[in-house]
Amino acid sequence: MTAQLFRIESTPDLADQVYRALLDAISSGALRPGQRIRQEELAERFAVSRQPVMQALRLLRKDGFVQDAPQTSGDPGRVRGLQVTPLDGRWIAQVYQVRVALDRLAVRLAAQQRTVIDPAVLEAGRAAERRDDVKALIDTDLAFHTAIYRAAGNPLIEQSALLHWQHIRRAMGLALQLEHLREPVWDEHEAIARAIAQGDADGAESLIAEHAENACGTLAEQIAHASAESAEDDTVQLRGPQLSR
């Protein structure tokens, strides 16, 4: 029996664009932990129908980035829309436990080959730092670590390390709102890259472990601070271009 194939509409592509735009906003801190979000406001902001917004929010909920918002009054068992999932410091710490093990293995393997990390990756990070561009800082941070994973020569390291990266991005977006935390990150990255290029496996491993420990401690502090505060308003505030069609 011949299978019936149905026409696929363009909506999933729009849903993916909305998903990525919202994930970027959550990661960068433009949408704060605990902040309420509404389909109607998002649809108006992105100039799309409610359907792709609903699909994107369903995926974000499945991935743990949004959750039901509690009812502020009336029946406590009912919910009113959705909210950005609050950050969980313990979960982030557990993610970092796994990540540092993979990072240490990756830098050791990369250092054994005396791999030179592309200077353009480091310069892109410094440029993002100078622009105070939080999203670019997160993206370039990922690019730096991905370069190390690939230099290790074991694709399973990259696949495993990136598994929970989006959750780390959320915490990074919160921490990098503070300007004094940005410059040390790229100083540490440059020191790690230098140790790898020199073939100093022990030094690179020690540096990246310290780097992860510093990052985890900073993120835990910022998450605790954010958890002590509630969202100041319910308005979804997103900046940037309209979605492409």
LOTI-713232 format. One record per atom (N, C-alpha, C): residue number from 1; atom name; x, y, z. Coordinates in nm, 3 decimals. Layout:
N
 pos site       X       Y       Z
 NUM   CA       X       Y       Z
...
//
This chain:
245
 pos site       X       Y       Z
   1    N   0.085  -0.120   0.000
   1   CA   0.000   0.000   0.000
   1    C   0.088   0.124   0.000
   2    N   0.060   0.212  -0.094
   2   CA   0.142   0.332  -0.106
   2    C   0.112   0.431   0.005
   3    N   0.216   0.479   0.070
   3   CA   0.198   0.577   0.179
   3    C   0.152   0.710   0.121
   4    N   0.061   0.775   0.191
   4   CA   0.014   0.906   0.149
   4    C   0.104   1.014   0.205
   5    N   0.146   1.102   0.117
   5   CA   0.232   1.213   0.158
   5    C   0.151   1.341   0.149
   6    N   0.167   1.423   0.250
   6   CA   0.091   1.547   0.257
   6    C   0.183   1.666   0.242
   7    N   0.129   1.772   0.191
   7   CA   0.206   1.894   0.173
   7    C   0.249   1.950   0.309
   8    N   0.375   1.989   0.316
   8   CA   0.428   2.049   0.438
   8    C   0.426   2.200   0.423
   9    N   0.361   2.268   0.514
   9   CA   0.353   2.413   0.508
   9    C   0.482   2.475   0.563
  10    N   0.494   2.606   0.545
  10   CA   0.615   2.676   0.587
  10    C   0.616   2.708   0.736
  11    N   0.504   2.678   0.807
  11   CA   0.492   2.712   0.948
  11    C   0.606   2.657   1.034
  12    N   0.647   2.529   1.016
  12   CA   0.756   2.479   1.100
  12    C   0.882   2.564   1.091
  13    N   0.911   2.621   0.972
  13   CA   1.029   2.705   0.960
  13    C   1.011   2.831   1.045
  14    N   0.894   2.889   1.042
  14   CA   0.867   3.006   1.126
  14    C   0.874   2.968   1.273
  15    N   0.821   2.850   1.307
  15   CA   0.827   2.805   1.446
  15    C   0.972   2.789   1.492
  16    N   1.057   2.741   1.402
  16   CA   1.199   2.725   1.436
  16    C   1.265   2.862   1.456
  17    N   1.228   2.958   1.371
  17   CA   1.284   3.093   1.386
  17    C   1.240   3.155   1.518
  18    N   1.112   3.137   1.553
  18   CA   1.062   3.189   1.680
  18    C   1.133   3.119   1.796
  19    N   1.150   2.989   1.784
  19   CA   1.218   2.912   1.889
  19    C   1.359   2.966   1.911
  20    N   1.433   2.985   1.803
  20   CA   1.572   3.032   1.816
  20    C   1.578   3.175   1.870
  21    N   1.484   3.259   1.826
  21   CA   1.482   3.397   1.874
  21    C   1.452   3.401   2.024
  22    N   1.356   3.321   2.068
  22   CA   1.323   3.317   2.210
  22    C   1.435   3.255   2.292
  23    N   1.499   3.151   2.238
  23   CA   1.609   3.089   2.310
  23    C   1.725   3.187   2.326
  24    N   1.751   3.265   2.222
  24   CA   1.855   3.369   2.231
  24    C   1.818   3.472   2.338
  25    N   1.691   3.510   2.341
  25   CA   1.646   3.610   2.439
  25    C   1.657   3.556   2.581
  26    N   1.624   3.429   2.599
  26   CA   1.635   3.366   2.731
  26    C   1.782   3.354   2.770
  27    N   1.866   3.314   2.675
  27   CA   2.008   3.294   2.703
  27    C   2.078   3.425   2.735
  28    N   2.041   3.533   2.664
  28   CA   2.109   3.660   2.683
  28    C   2.058   3.737   2.804
  29    N   1.945   3.690   2.860
  29   CA   1.889   3.761   2.975
  29    C   1.787   3.866   2.936
  30    N   1.760   3.882   2.805
  30   CA   1.656   3.976   2.764
  30    C   1.520   3.931   2.820
  31    N   1.500   3.800   2.827
  31   CA   1.388   3.742   2.899
  31    C   1.444   3.683   3.028
  32    N   1.403   3.737   3.142
  32   CA   1.462   3.700   3.270
  32    C   1.400   3.573   3.327
  33    N   1.474   3.501   3.410
  33   CA   1.416   3.385   3.480
  33    C   1.293   3.427   3.559
  34    N   1.183   3.354   3.540
  34   CA   1.060   3.385   3.608
  34    C   0.972   3.485   3.536
  35    N   1.022   3.548   3.430
  35   CA   0.941   3.647   3.358
  35    C   0.830   3.578   3.280
  36    N   0.711   3.637   3.287
  36   CA   0.597   3.580   3.218
  36    C   0.601   3.614   3.068
  37    N   0.554   3.521   2.988
  37   CA   0.550   3.541   2.843
  37    C   0.412   3.499   2.794
  38    N   0.362   3.571   2.692
  38   CA   0.228   3.545   2.640
  38    C   0.232   3.529   2.488
  39    N   0.157   3.434   2.441
  39   CA   0.156   3.404   2.298
  39    C   0.116   3.525   2.215
  40    N   0.012   3.597   2.260
  40   CA  -0.038   3.708   2.182
  40    C   0.069   3.817   2.164
  41    N   0.141   3.848   2.271
  41   CA   0.243   3.952   2.263
  41    C   0.358   3.908   2.174
  42    N   0.395   3.781   2.182
  42   CA   0.504   3.731   2.098
  42    C   0.463   3.730   1.951
  43    N   0.341   3.687   1.923
  43   CA   0.294   3.685   1.784
  43    C   0.296   3.825   1.725
  44    N   0.253   3.923   1.806
  44   CA   0.254   4.061   1.758
  44    C   0.396   4.111   1.737
  45    N   0.485   4.077   1.828
  45   CA   0.624   4.122   1.818
  45    C   0.692   4.065   1.694
  46    N   0.669   3.938   1.668
  46   CA   0.735   3.872   1.555
  46    C   0.657   3.884   1.424
  47    N   0.538   3.945   1.431
  47   CA   0.453   3.963   1.312
  47    C   0.421   3.830   1.247
  48    N   0.382   3.734   1.330
  48   CA   0.342   3.602   1.281
  48    C   0.211   3.565   1.348
  49    N   0.150   3.455   1.300
  49   CA   0.029   3.406   1.365
  49    C   0.064   3.339   1.498
  50    N  -0.036   3.302   1.573
  50   CA  -0.011   3.239   1.703
  50    C   0.040   3.096   1.688
  51    N   0.013   3.033   1.573
  51   CA   0.049   2.892   1.558
  51    C   0.200   2.866   1.571
  52    N   0.288   2.937   1.495
  52   CA   0.431   2.911   1.511
  52    C   0.482   2.948   1.651
  53    N   0.421   3.050   1.712
  53   CA   0.459   3.087   1.848
  53    C   0.424   2.973   1.944
  54    N   0.304   2.919   1.928
  54   CA   0.260   2.808   2.013
  54    C   0.351   2.687   1.997
  55    N   0.390   2.657   1.873
  55   CA   0.479   2.544   1.848
  55    C   0.616   2.568   1.911
  56    N   0.667   2.691   1.898
  56   CA   0.798   2.722   1.956
  56    C   0.794   2.711   2.107
  57    N   0.688   2.762   2.168
  57   CA   0.676   2.756   2.313
  57    C   0.660   2.612   2.362
  58    N   0.594   2.529   2.282
  58   CA   0.581   2.388   2.319
  58    C   0.718   2.321   2.323
  59    N   0.803   2.353   2.224
  59   CA   0.938   2.298   2.221
  59    C   1.022   2.351   2.337
  60    N   1.011   2.480   2.365
  60   CA   1.086   2.540   2.474
  60    C   1.044   2.479   2.608
  61    N   0.917   2.450   2.621
  61   CA   0.869   2.386   2.744
  61    C   0.924   2.244   2.755
  62    N   0.922   2.172   2.644
  62   CA   0.976   2.036   2.643
  62    C   1.124   2.035   2.680
  63    N   1.199   2.136   2.633
  63   CA   1.343   2.143   2.660
  63    C   1.376   2.204   2.796
  64    N   1.272   2.248   2.867
  64   CA   1.294   2.297   3.003
  64    C   1.324   2.445   3.016
  65    N   1.300   2.523   2.909
  65   CA   1.332   2.666   2.914
  65    C   1.214   2.753   2.956
  66    N   1.091   2.704   2.936
  66   CA   0.973   2.773   2.988
  66    C   0.887   2.672   3.062
  67    N   0.799   2.725   3.148
  67   CA   0.711   2.640   3.227
  67    C   0.581   2.715   3.254
  68    N   0.482   2.642   3.307
  68   CA   0.357   2.707   3.343
  68    C   0.383   2.813   3.449
  69    N   0.318   2.927   3.432
  69   CA   0.330   3.035   3.532
  69    C   0.222   3.015   3.637
  70    N   0.254   3.034   3.763
  70   CA   0.153   3.017   3.868
  70    C   0.048   3.126   3.863
  71    N  -0.073   3.091   3.904
  71   CA  -0.181   3.189   3.914
  71    C  -0.151   3.283   4.030
  72    N  -0.158   3.414   4.004
  72   CA  -0.124   3.510   4.109
  72    C  -0.241   3.535   4.204
  73    N  -0.361   3.503   4.159
  73   CA  -0.477   3.521   4.246
  73    C  -0.584   3.422   4.204
  74    N  -0.683   3.402   4.289
  74   CA  -0.789   3.310   4.256
  74    C  -0.749   3.167   4.286
  75    N  -0.794   3.075   4.201
  75   CA  -0.769   2.933   4.222
  75    C  -0.620   2.905   4.210
  76    N  -0.550   2.860   4.318
  76   CA  -0.406   2.837   4.312
  76    C  -0.367   2.721   4.223
  77    N  -0.465   2.639   4.185
  77   CA  -0.434   2.525   4.100
  77    C  -0.430   2.559   3.953
  78    N  -0.475   2.679   3.918
  78   CA  -0.477   2.721   3.778
  78    C  -0.349   2.796   3.744
  79    N  -0.319   2.802   3.614
  79   CA  -0.200   2.874   3.569
  79    C  -0.243   2.988   3.478
  80    N  -0.157   3.086   3.464
  80   CA  -0.185   3.200   3.376
  80    C  -0.068   3.216   3.281
  81    N  -0.078   3.152   3.165
  81   CA   0.029   3.164   3.067
  81    C   0.153   3.086   3.105
  82    N   0.265   3.133   3.052
  82   CA   0.393   3.067   3.074
  82    C   0.493   3.166   3.131
  83    N   0.600   3.114   3.186
  83   CA   0.709   3.198   3.234
  83    C   0.841   3.132   3.199
  84    N   0.946   3.212   3.194
  84   CA   1.080   3.158   3.174
  84    C   1.116   3.076   3.297
  85    N   1.162   2.955   3.275
  85   CA   1.195   2.866   3.386
  85    C   1.306   2.927   3.472
  86    N   1.286   2.937   3.603
  86   CA   1.392   2.988   3.690
  86    C   1.517   2.902   3.679
  87    N   1.632   2.964   3.694
  87   CA   1.758   2.891   3.688
  87    C   1.777   2.808   3.815
  88    N   1.834   2.691   3.799
  88   CA   1.858   2.600   3.911
  88    C   2.009   2.588   3.930
  89    N   2.060   2.648   4.036
  89   CA   2.205   2.647   4.060
  89    C   2.261   2.508   4.076
  90    N   2.186   2.419   4.139
  90   CA   2.237   2.282   4.159
  90    C   2.249   2.209   4.026
  91    N   2.150   2.230   3.938
  91   CA   2.154   2.166   3.806
  91    C   2.274   2.217   3.726
  92    N   2.299   2.348   3.728
  92   CA   2.412   2.404   3.656
  92    C   2.543   2.348   3.710
  93    N   2.553   2.333   3.842
  93   CA   2.674   2.277   3.902
  93    C   2.696   2.134   3.856
  94    N   2.589   2.058   3.844
  94   CA   2.601   1.920   3.797
  94    C   2.643   1.915   3.650
  95    N   2.590   2.008   3.571
  95   CA   2.631   2.016   3.430
  95    C   2.781   2.044   3.422
  96    N   2.828   2.136   3.506
  96   CA   2.970   2.170   3.504
  96    C   3.059   2.055   3.551
  97    N   3.010   1.971   3.639
  97   CA   3.088   1.855   3.680
  97    C   3.120   1.766   3.560
  98    N   3.019   1.747   3.476
  98   CA   3.039   1.666   3.356
  98    C   3.124   1.741   3.254
  99    N   3.096   1.869   3.237
  99   CA   3.167   1.947   3.137
  99    C   3.315   1.957   3.166
 100    N   3.353   1.977   3.292
 100   CA   3.496   1.993   3.323
 100    C   3.571   1.863   3.296
 101    N   3.506   1.749   3.318
 101   CA   3.571   1.621   3.287
 101    C   3.598   1.610   3.137
 102    N   3.502   1.650   3.056
 102   CA   3.519   1.646   2.911
 102    C   3.620   1.750   2.865
 103    N   3.618   1.868   2.926
 103   CA   3.712   1.973   2.888
 103    C   3.856   1.933   2.918
 104    N   3.876   1.870   3.032
 104   CA   4.012   1.828   3.067
 104    C   4.065   1.724   2.969
 105    N   3.979   1.632   2.930
 105   CA   4.019   1.533   2.831
 105    C   4.047   1.600   2.697
 106    N   3.962   1.695   2.658
 106   CA   3.977   1.760   2.528
 106    C   4.108   1.839   2.520
 107    N   4.140   1.917   2.623
 107   CA   4.263   1.998   2.615
 107    C   4.387   1.910   2.619
 108    N   4.379   1.799   2.692
 108   CA   4.495   1.709   2.696
 108    C   4.522   1.650   2.559
 109    N   4.416   1.604   2.492
 109   CA   4.433   1.546   2.358
 109    C   4.478   1.653   2.258
 110    N   4.422   1.773   2.270
 110   CA   4.460   1.882   2.179
 110    C   4.605   1.923   2.201
 111    N   4.648   1.927   2.328
 111   CA   4.786   1.966   2.360
 111    C   4.886   1.862   2.311
 112    N   4.847   1.738   2.313
 112   CA   4.936   1.632   2.263
 112    C   4.968   1.653   2.115
 113    N   4.878   1.719   2.045
 113   CA   4.900   1.748   1.903
 113    C   4.950   1.892   1.881
 114    N   4.972   1.965   1.990
 114   CA   5.016   2.105   1.984
 114    C   4.928   2.186   1.889
 115    N   4.800   2.170   1.902
 115   CA   4.704   2.240   1.816
 115    C   4.706   2.390   1.843
 116    N   4.704   2.468   1.735
 116   CA   4.695   2.613   1.748
 116    C   4.549   2.653   1.727
 117    N   4.488   2.706   1.832
 117   CA   4.350   2.753   1.818
 117    C   4.349   2.876   1.729
 118    N   4.258   2.880   1.634
 118   CA   4.249   2.991   1.539
 118    C   4.246   3.125   1.614
 119    N   4.343   3.213   1.590
 119   CA   4.345   3.344   1.658
 119    C   4.218   3.424   1.633
 120    N   4.151   3.400   1.521
 120   CA   4.029   3.474   1.490
 120    C   3.920   3.445   1.593
 121    N   3.921   3.325   1.650
 121   CA   3.823   3.290   1.752
 121    C   3.844   3.376   1.877
 122    N   3.970   3.391   1.916
 122   CA   4.002   3.473   2.032
 122    C   3.974   3.621   2.006
 123    N   4.007   3.667   1.887
 123   CA   3.983   3.807   1.854
 123    C   3.833   3.838   1.850
 124    N   3.755   3.743   1.803
 124   CA   3.609   3.763   1.799
 124    C   3.555   3.779   1.941
 125    N   3.611   3.702   2.034
 125   CA   3.569   3.715   2.173
 125    C   3.606   3.850   2.231
 126    N   3.728   3.895   2.203
 126   CA   3.771   4.026   2.251
 126    C   3.685   4.138   2.189
 127    N   3.650   4.122   2.062
 127   CA   3.568   4.224   1.995
 127    C   3.429   4.230   2.058
 128    N   3.372   4.114   2.090
 128   CA   3.241   4.110   2.155
 128    C   3.249   4.175   2.293
 129    N   3.362   4.154   2.359
 129   CA   3.384   4.215   2.491
 129    C   3.388   4.367   2.481
 130    N   3.455   4.417   2.378
 130   CA   3.465   4.562   2.361
 130    C   3.329   4.624   2.327
 131    N   3.245   4.548   2.257
 131   CA   3.113   4.598   2.217
 131    C   3.008   4.582   2.327
 132    N   3.045   4.513   2.435
 132   CA   2.947   4.482   2.541
 132    C   2.829   4.405   2.485
 133    N   2.858   4.314   2.393
 133   CA   2.755   4.236   2.325
 133    C   2.743   4.100   2.393
 134    N   2.644   4.085   2.480
 134   CA   2.632   3.963   2.560
 134    C   2.607   3.840   2.472
 135    N   2.517   3.853   2.374
 135   CA   2.490   3.739   2.286
 135    C   2.616   3.695   2.212
 136    N   2.692   3.792   2.161
 136   CA   2.816   3.758   2.089
 136    C   2.918   3.697   2.184
 137    N   2.923   3.743   2.307
 137   CA   3.015   3.685   2.405
 137    C   2.982   3.538   2.431
 138    N   2.854   3.508   2.440
 138   CA   2.812   3.369   2.461
 138    C   2.847   3.285   2.339
 139    N   2.818   3.339   2.220
 139   CA   2.846   3.265   2.096
 139    C   2.996   3.240   2.077
 140    N   3.078   3.341   2.107
 140   CA   3.221   3.325   2.089
 140    C   3.281   3.233   2.196
 141    N   3.223   3.234   2.314
 141   CA   3.266   3.140   2.418
 141    C   3.243   2.996   2.371
 142    N   3.126   2.973   2.316
 142   CA   3.095   2.841   2.262
 142    C   3.190   2.806   2.148
 143    N   3.220   2.903   2.061
 143   CA   3.310   2.879   1.948
 143    C   3.450   2.839   1.997
 144    N   3.497   2.904   2.103
 144   CA   3.629   2.871   2.158
 144    C   3.633   2.728   2.210
 145    N   3.535   2.692   2.291
 145   CA   3.535   2.557   2.348
 145    C   3.511   2.451   2.240
 146    N   3.428   2.485   2.141
 146   CA   3.405   2.391   2.031
 146    C   3.535   2.367   1.953
 147    N   3.615   2.472   1.936
 147   CA   3.743   2.457   1.866
 147    C   3.834   2.358   1.941
 148    N   3.830   2.363   2.073
 148   CA   3.911   2.268   2.152
 148    C   3.856   2.126   2.137
 149    N   3.724   2.112   2.145
 149   CA   3.664   1.978   2.131
 149    C   3.703   1.916   1.997
 150    N   3.699   1.997   1.891
 150   CA   3.731   1.944   1.758
 150    C   3.880   1.915   1.745
 151    N   3.962   1.996   1.812
 151   CA   4.106   1.974   1.807
 151    C   4.144   1.845   1.879
 152    N   4.059   1.800   1.969
 152   CA   4.087   1.676   2.043
 152    C   4.084   1.555   1.951
 153    N   4.011   1.566   1.840
 153   CA   4.007   1.456   1.745
 153    C   3.910   1.346   1.779
 154    N   3.826   1.367   1.881
 154   CA   3.726   1.267   1.921
 154    C   3.588   1.332   1.914
 155    N   3.509   1.299   1.812
 155   CA   3.379   1.366   1.795
 155    C   3.283   1.343   1.910
 156    N   3.302   1.236   1.985
 156   CA   3.212   1.210   2.098
 156    C   3.226   1.314   2.208
 157    N   3.344   1.375   2.219
 157   CA   3.364   1.480   2.320
 157    C   3.275   1.599   2.289
 158    N   3.278   1.644   2.163
 158   CA   3.195   1.759   2.126
 158    C   3.047   1.728   2.142
 159    N   3.004   1.611   2.096
 159   CA   2.863   1.575   2.107
 159    C   2.817   1.573   2.252
 160    N   2.899   1.518   2.339
 160   CA   2.863   1.509   2.481
 160    C   2.866   1.645   2.548
 161    N   2.969   1.725   2.519
 161   CA   2.985   1.855   2.585
 161    C   2.875   1.952   2.547
 162    N   2.826   1.944   2.424
 162   CA   2.726   2.039   2.377
 162    C   2.584   1.999   2.415
 163    N   2.569   1.882   2.477
 163   CA   2.438   1.830   2.508
 163    C   2.357   1.926   2.594
 164    N   2.422   1.984   2.696
 164   CA   2.351   2.073   2.787
 164    C   2.397   2.218   2.773
 165    N   2.458   2.251   2.660
 165   CA   2.515   2.385   2.644
 165    C   2.410   2.496   2.653
 166    N   2.291   2.470   2.603
 166   CA   2.189   2.576   2.605
 166    C   2.156   2.617   2.747
 167    N   2.157   2.522   2.840
 167   CA   2.129   2.557   2.979
 167    C   2.245   2.639   3.038
 168    N   2.367   2.608   2.997
 168   CA   2.481   2.688   3.041
 168    C   2.471   2.828   2.982
 169    N   2.427   2.838   2.857
 169   CA   2.410   2.968   2.792
 169    C   2.318   3.058   2.875
 170    N   2.211   2.999   2.930
 170   CA   2.118   3.079   3.010
 170    C   2.189   3.143   3.128
 171    N   2.265   3.061   3.200
 171   CA   2.335   3.112   3.318
 171    C   2.443   3.212   3.278
 172    N   2.509   3.187   3.165
 172   CA   2.611   3.281   3.117
 172    C   2.549   3.415   3.082
 173    N   2.431   3.413   3.021
 173   CA   2.364   3.537   2.986
 173    C   2.336   3.622   3.108
 174    N   2.304   3.556   3.219
 174   CA   2.281   3.628   3.344
 174    C   2.410   3.685   3.399
 175    N   2.515   3.602   3.404
 175   CA   2.643   3.646   3.463
 175    C   2.710   3.754   3.381
 176    N   2.702   3.744   3.248
 176   CA   2.773   3.839   3.163
 176    C   2.707   3.975   3.154
 177    N   2.593   3.990   3.222
 177   CA   2.537   4.124   3.233
 177    C   2.631   4.214   3.314
 178    N   2.717   4.152   3.397
 178   CA   2.810   4.227   3.479
 178    C   2.941   4.246   3.403
 179    N   2.975   4.369   3.374
 179   CA   3.090   4.401   3.289
 179    C   3.222   4.348   3.344
 180    N   3.241   4.352   3.477
 180   CA   3.370   4.314   3.534
 180    C   3.398   4.165   3.523
 181    N   3.297   4.086   3.484
 181   CA   3.317   3.942   3.471
 181    C   3.359   3.901   3.330
 182    N   3.360   3.996   3.235
 182   CA   3.381   3.959   3.095
 182    C   3.527   3.944   3.058
 183    N   3.611   4.039   3.096
 183   CA   3.751   4.037   3.054
 183    C   3.828   3.916   3.106
 184    N   3.813   3.875   3.233
 184   CA   3.889   3.759   3.281
 184    C   3.863   3.632   3.201
 185    N   3.743   3.617   3.148
 185   CA   3.710   3.497   3.071
 185    C   3.803   3.482   2.951
 186    N   3.825   3.592   2.879
 186   CA   3.907   3.582   2.758
 186    C   4.057   3.582   2.791
 187    N   4.094   3.637   2.904
 187   CA   4.232   3.619   2.952
 187    C   4.258   3.471   2.978
 188    N   4.162   3.405   3.041
 188   CA   4.175   3.262   3.069
 188    C   4.175   3.180   2.941
 189    N   4.091   3.217   2.846
 189   CA   4.088   3.147   2.718
 189    C   4.223   3.155   2.647
 190    N   4.282   3.273   2.648
 190   CA   4.411   3.291   2.581
 190    C   4.520   3.207   2.649
 191    N   4.517   3.200   2.781
 191   CA   4.615   3.119   2.853
 191    C   4.598   2.971   2.821
 192    N   4.476   2.925   2.810
 192   CA   4.449   2.785   2.776
 192    C   4.498   2.756   2.634
 193    N   4.466   2.846   2.540
 193   CA   4.509   2.826   2.402
 193    C   4.661   2.823   2.391
 194    N   4.727   2.907   2.467
 194   CA   4.873   2.911   2.466
 194    C   4.934   2.780   2.518
 195    N   4.877   2.727   2.626
 195   CA   4.927   2.602   2.682
 195    C   4.907   2.487   2.584
 196    N   4.794   2.486   2.515
 196   CA   4.768   2.380   2.416
 196    C   4.870   2.388   2.303
 197    N   4.893   2.508   2.251
 197   CA   4.987   2.525   2.140
 197    C   5.129   2.487   2.179
 198    N   5.163   2.504   2.306
 198   CA   5.297   2.470   2.354
 198    C   5.310   2.323   2.389
 199    N   5.201   2.250   2.379
 199   CA   5.205   2.107   2.410
 199    C   5.208   2.079   2.559
 200    N   5.169   2.176   2.640
 200   CA   5.169   2.162   2.785
 200    C   5.034   2.104   2.829
 201    N   5.022   1.972   2.822
 201   CA   4.895   1.906   2.852
 201    C   4.855   1.926   2.998
 202    N   4.952   1.909   3.090
 202   CA   4.920   1.926   3.232
 202    C   4.877   2.069   3.262
 203    N   4.950   2.166   3.204
 203   CA   4.916   2.305   3.227
 203    C   4.780   2.340   3.170
 204    N   4.751   2.292   3.049
 204   CA   4.623   2.321   2.985
 204    C   4.508   2.260   3.066
 205    N   4.531   2.139   3.115
 205   CA   4.427   2.071   3.193
 205    C   4.400   2.147   3.324
 206    N   4.507   2.192   3.388
 206   CA   4.491   2.268   3.512
 206    C   4.420   2.401   3.488
 207    N   4.457   2.467   3.380
 207   CA   4.397   2.597   3.349
 207    C   4.248   2.586   3.317
 208    N   4.212   2.482   3.241
 208   CA   4.071   2.472   3.203
 208    C   3.986   2.426   3.320
 209    N   4.045   2.349   3.411
 209   CA   3.971   2.309   3.531
 209    C   3.946   2.432   3.619
 210    N   4.046   2.517   3.632
 210   CA   4.030   2.640   3.709
 210    C   3.929   2.733   3.642
 211    N   3.936   2.739   3.509
 211   CA   3.843   2.821   3.432
 211    C   3.699   2.777   3.457
 212    N   3.675   2.646   3.454
 212   CA   3.540   2.594   3.477
 212    C   3.495   2.619   3.621
 213    N   3.588   2.603   3.715
 213   CA   3.555   2.626   3.855
 213    C   3.516   2.773   3.878
 214    N   3.592   2.865   3.817
 214   CA   3.559   3.007   3.829
 214    C   3.423   3.037   3.769
 215    N   3.398   2.980   3.650
 215   CA   3.270   3.005   3.582
 215    C   3.154   2.950   3.664
 216    N   3.170   2.828   3.715
 216   CA   3.063   2.765   3.792
 216    C   3.033   2.846   3.918
 217    N   3.138   2.892   3.986
 217   CA   3.120   2.971   4.107
 217    C   3.049   3.102   4.079
 218    N   3.089   3.168   3.970
 218   CA   3.026   3.295   3.933
 218    C   2.880   3.276   3.897
 219    N   2.852   3.170   3.821
 219   CA   2.714   3.145   3.780
 219    C   2.627   3.112   3.900
 220    N   2.680   3.032   3.993
 220   CA   2.603   2.997   4.113
 220    C   2.568   3.122   4.193
 221    N   2.664   3.213   4.203
 221   CA   2.642   3.338   4.277
 221    C   2.533   3.422   4.210
 222    N   2.541   3.433   4.077
 222   CA   2.443   3.513   4.005
 222    C   2.305   3.450   4.007
 223    N   2.299   3.317   4.000
 223   CA   2.170   3.248   4.006
 223    C   2.105   3.270   4.142
 224    N   2.184   3.261   4.249
 224   CA   2.131   3.282   4.383
 224    C   2.077   3.425   4.397
 225    N   2.151   3.521   4.340
 225   CA   2.108   3.660   4.346
 225    C   1.978   3.681   4.268
 226    N   1.971   3.620   4.150
 226   CA   1.852   3.636   4.066
 226    C   1.731   3.569   4.130
 227    N   1.755   3.456   4.198
 227   CA   1.644   3.383   4.260
 227    C   1.583   3.462   4.374
 228    N   1.660   3.553   4.432
 228   CA   1.611   3.633   4.544
 228    C   1.524   3.748   4.496
 229    N   1.522   3.771   4.365
 229   CA   1.443   3.880   4.309
 229    C   1.331   3.822   4.222
 230    N   1.224   3.888   4.213
 230   CA   1.114   3.847   4.125
 230    C   1.115   3.936   4.003
 231    N   1.054   3.890   3.894
 231   CA   1.045   3.972   3.773
 231    C   0.967   4.099   3.804
 232    N   1.016   4.212   3.757
 232   CA   0.957   4.341   3.791
 232    C   0.831   4.371   3.711
 233    N   0.818   4.310   3.594
 233   CA   0.699   4.334   3.514
 233    C   0.672   4.213   3.428
 234    N   0.552   4.211   3.366
 234   CA   0.509   4.098   3.284
 234    C   0.527   4.123   3.136
 235    N   0.586   4.235   3.098
 235   CA   0.595   4.273   2.958
 235    C   0.710   4.202   2.889
 236    N   0.682   4.141   2.776
 236   CA   0.786   4.079   2.696
 236    C   0.858   4.188   2.617
 237    N   0.986   4.204   2.641
 237   CA   1.063   4.308   2.573
 237    C   1.173   4.242   2.492
 238    N   1.154   4.238   2.363
 238   CA   1.252   4.177   2.274
 238    C   1.296   4.281   2.173
 239    N   1.425   4.285   2.149
 239   CA   1.478   4.378   2.049
 239    C   1.541   4.299   1.937
 240    N   1.544   4.359   1.818
 240   CA   1.609   4.290   1.708
 240    C   1.519   4.292   1.585
 241    N   1.568   4.236   1.474
 241   CA   1.494   4.240   1.348
 241    C   1.373   4.148   1.349
 242    N   1.280   4.172   1.257
 242   CA   1.167   4.082   1.238
 242    C   1.218   3.950   1.183
 243    N   1.134   3.847   1.196
 243   CA   1.172   3.716   1.144
 243    C   1.172   3.720   0.992
 244    N   1.264   3.642   0.933
 244   CA   1.270   3.635   0.788
 244    C   1.159   3.544   0.735
 245    N   1.119   3.569   0.614
 245   CA   1.011   3.489   0.553
 245    C   1.065   3.416   0.431
//
